[in-house]
Amino acid sequence: MKKYFFILIIFILATGFLVTLPGGNLTPESIRYVKVAGQRIRVDLAISPEAQTKGLAGRTGLSEGEGMLFIFLDERNEFSDRHHLDHGKYAGGPC
């Protein structure tokens, strides 16, 4: 009986931990698209440090309504200047 009670407690604690993880309640659709000023934008996620370092490097361009979203699991101050893509397009803040 004690064994089952212990397993139940572990299960409840593990479930609570998983529910409170960042992004634990997100669906793939809500992760892959964001809505800004009523416009739906397809985003590539940069979650890992490697993906964040690479960013948009190596791409020849972005289509209309596409972008990259950087997800940081810890709080930090970041700076990024505009980066040129082919054909004079910008990636980053407003021009």
C-alpha positions in Angstrom: 0.0 0.0 0.0 2.8 2.4 0.9 4.4 1.7 -2.5 1.3 2.7 -4.4 0.9 5.9 -2.3 4.5 6.8 -3.0 4.1 6.2 -6.8 0.9 8.4 -6.7 2.7 11.2 -5.0 5.6 11.1 -7.5 3.2 11.1 -10.4 1.3 14.2 -9.0 4.6 16.0 -8.4 5.9 15.2 -11.9 2.7 16.3 -13.5 2.7 19.6 -11.7 6.3 20.2 -12.7 5.7 19.4 -16.4 2.6 21.7 -16.5 4.5 24.7 -15.1 7.4 24.4 -17.6 7.6 27.3 -20.0 5.8 26.4 -23.2 4.3 23.3 -21.6 0.8 24.3 -22.6 1.6 25.5 -26.2 0.5 23.6 -29.2 2.7 23.3 -32.3 0.4 25.7 -34.2 0.7 28.4 -31.5 4.5 28.0 -31.5 5.0 28.2 -35.2 2.8 31.3 -35.9 2.4 34.7 -34.2 -0.1 37.4 -34.8 1.1 41.0 -34.9 -1.3 43.9 -35.7 -3.8 41.4 -37.0 -1.3 39.8 -39.4 -0.4 36.1 -39.0 3.4 35.6 -39.3 5.1 32.2 -39.8 8.1 32.1 -37.5 11.1 29.8 -37.3 12.0 29.2 -33.7 15.5 29.7 -32.4 15.5 27.9 -29.1 18.8 26.2 -28.8 22.0 28.3 -28.3 23.2 26.9 -31.7 20.1 28.1 -33.5 20.3 31.5 -31.8 23.9 31.9 -32.8 23.1 31.0 -36.4 20.0 33.1 -36.6 19.2 34.1 -40.1 22.7 33.5 -41.4 22.9 31.5 -44.6 19.4 32.4 -45.8 18.9 34.1 -49.1 15.8 35.9 -48.0 12.5 35.9 -46.1 9.1 35.7 -47.8 6.4 38.1 -46.9 4.9 37.2 -43.5 7.9 35.2 -42.3 10.4 35.8 -39.5 12.4 34.2 -36.7 11.5 34.2 -33.0 14.2 33.8 -30.5 13.1 32.0 -27.3 15.3 32.5 -24.2 14.5 30.4 -21.2 16.2 32.8 -18.8 15.9 36.5 -18.5 18.7 38.5 -20.3 19.4 41.7 -22.2 20.0 41.1 -25.9 21.0 43.5 -28.7 20.8 42.9 -32.4 21.3 45.3 -35.2 19.6 45.0 -38.5 21.1 42.3 -40.7 21.0 42.6 -44.5 19.6 39.7 -46.5 19.9 39.5 -50.3 18.0 42.1 -52.3 18.5 44.8 -49.7 15.8 43.4 -47.3 16.2 43.8 -43.6 15.8 41.3 -40.8 15.1 42.9 -37.5 13.3 46.0 -36.3 11.5 48.6 -38.4 13.5 50.4 -41.0 
